[in-house]
């Protein structure tokens, strides 16, 4: 039996699954605009390119598209430094182009979620520029975190916080005052204690909701509120303990009042619009606080994203995720890759080592595990996120020359590893062309020669390709009652070591995380598999690092 045993045509993937509570089992596709499709040949992706490629996402079978920032920005951090929240950066197009994307997506029964960046603005935002120009004592400085420094002459930062990108979280201006930036210096943190900040973002929400967007992904949702007095972290044992506790600049309880006020705005609009939190928290239980019934709808499951390819570890994270979401009535979410981490086809190709990997590893092993992990993710109760290009099995580009890198954390010591460019290389659409169909003028980051055969064109129609596996899986997810929404799974405790086996209504999923084939009883008829399987006499040799979906009585 081939790995694709269903006769469902790809068109079945376009059947709308549900009209209400759509977000509880939605598959949401992340587009990084700069790297998705280029319509004007300048080497950079744009909104018109996205609009032209929406049919691919419709055929793939996703429910919604999340667009990473396309706002006016100096691009100091890939658009996460916003200068104007109501304008489109010229590199991506215009507001009319954004409107066209939203309208065309809706015509294809795709919803549009846009990024919202409320923790910080660009240093080129009008507020910040005026605050700097007006000098100490300016009321506009109260909209950010300006402070006098320590030391005899204020020459030391106001506290010992460090930037996520490395180095101090404070930059001193020529007038002597310091300002806080938890990320790059070009990204000053907003002061959410100031009423003007809250008023501004309520207005921004309405602006884009009136444009027709279906929701917002909230960047750094855990960071808006800082502990009173901006206390020092401290060193030694205190710093170690904070690794399992709430940091003074992250996951403060005050953020929840902000999201309750936002929810009242969203609920005024029809069409079940949603919020998705990027909330890095110490535990999944803390994450659940963000998705209580009167706050946000979903939160990314970063514990799952960072899980190693190990049956016991995966089961533990799956159980804890479902257990944490159940009391608040929110769906669990599952994600394997995004624009900030090494693609999972490369992470799984290397020994477990976090989410930033610098070596290509064993490409065949990584792809095999990535395919198996995808089918596991899509079988779990709740909502799933797909990062652009993972449906093609793309690896990270780990050998980019230093001179082409643009990740700001690459140029700062002791912060993030700075290798996020590797997952942001523009994706291939065709076998030929200067950028494999990305555009007519090359690409802003160089693409590997091997990507021709990973392109959408090369994989379309090949029943063994990763693209067709995704299409089949998403079609089955829409038509199989045991898939999608829910809050639990029934584990089979007698599964062999290294094997996960669970059931849902009329459906079963078996995952072999070991490096060897395992003989098991076939619980039903094969719906889909990440690798070729054969059932004989009621048994199956489950290949190494493979997942099988079953239809059971």
HELIX and SHEET records of a PDB file:
HELIX    1   1 UNK A   10  UNK A   14  5                                   5    
HELIX    2   2 UNK A   22  UNK A   24  5                                   3    
HELIX    3   3 UNK A   33  UNK A   35  5                                   3    
HELIX    4   4 UNK A   47  UNK A   60  1                                  14    
HELIX    5   5 UNK A   95  UNK A  107  1                                  13    
HELIX    6   6 UNK A  126  UNK A  134  1                                   9    
HELIX    7   7 UNK A  139  UNK A  143  5                                   5    
HELIX    8   8 UNK A  195  UNK A  211  1                                  17    
HELIX    9   9 UNK A  236  UNK A  242  1                                   7    
HELIX   10  10 UNK A  255  UNK A  266  1                                  12    
HELIX   11  11 UNK A  284  UNK A  288  1                                   5    
HELIX   12  12 UNK A  289  UNK A  291  5                                   3    
HELIX   13  13 UNK A  302  UNK A  305  1                                   4    
HELIX   14  14 UNK A  311  UNK A  326  1                                  16    
HELIX   15  15 UNK A  344  UNK A  347  1                                   4    
HELIX   16  16 UNK A  363  UNK A  379  1                                  17    
HELIX   17  17 UNK A  390  UNK A  392  5                                   3    
HELIX   18  18 UNK A  402  UNK A  404  5                                   3    
HELIX   19  19 UNK A  408  UNK A  411  5                                   4    
HELIX   20  20 UNK A  420  UNK A  423  5                                   4    
HELIX   21  21 UNK A  449  UNK A  454  5                                   6    
HELIX   22  22 UNK A  456  UNK A  459  1                                   4    
HELIX   23  23 UNK A  466  UNK A  479  1                                  14    
SHEET    1   A 8 UNK A 298  UNK A 299  0                                        
SHEET    2   A 8 UNK A 274  UNK A 277  1                                        
SHEET    3   A 8 UNK A 215  UNK A 218  1                                        
SHEET    4   A 8 UNK A 111  UNK A 116  1                                        
SHEET    5   A 8 UNK A  64  UNK A  67  1                                        
SHEET    6   A 8 UNK A  27  UNK A  31  1                                        
SHEET    7   A 8 UNK A 383  UNK A 387  1                                        
SHEET    8   A 8 UNK A 333  UNK A 335  1                                        
SHEET    1   B 2 UNK A  71  UNK A  72  0                                        
SHEET    2   B 2 UNK A  84  UNK A  88 -1                                        
SHEET    1   C 3 UNK A 146  UNK A 147  0                                        
SHEET    2   C 3 UNK A 178  UNK A 180 -1                                        
SHEET    3   C 3 UNK A 170  UNK A 172 -1                                        
SHEET    1   D 5 UNK A 490  UNK A 491  0                                        
SHEET    2   D 5 UNK A 499  UNK A 504 -1                                        
SHEET    3   D 5 UNK A 507  UNK A 512 -1                                        
SHEET    4   D 5 UNK A 546  UNK A 551 -1                                        
SHEET    5   D 5 UNK A 525  UNK A 529 -1                                        
SHEET    1   E 3 UNK A 518  UNK A 521  0                                        
SHEET    2   E 3 UNK A 539  UNK A 542 -1                                        
SHEET    3   E 3 UNK A 535  UNK A 536 -1                                        
END                                                                             
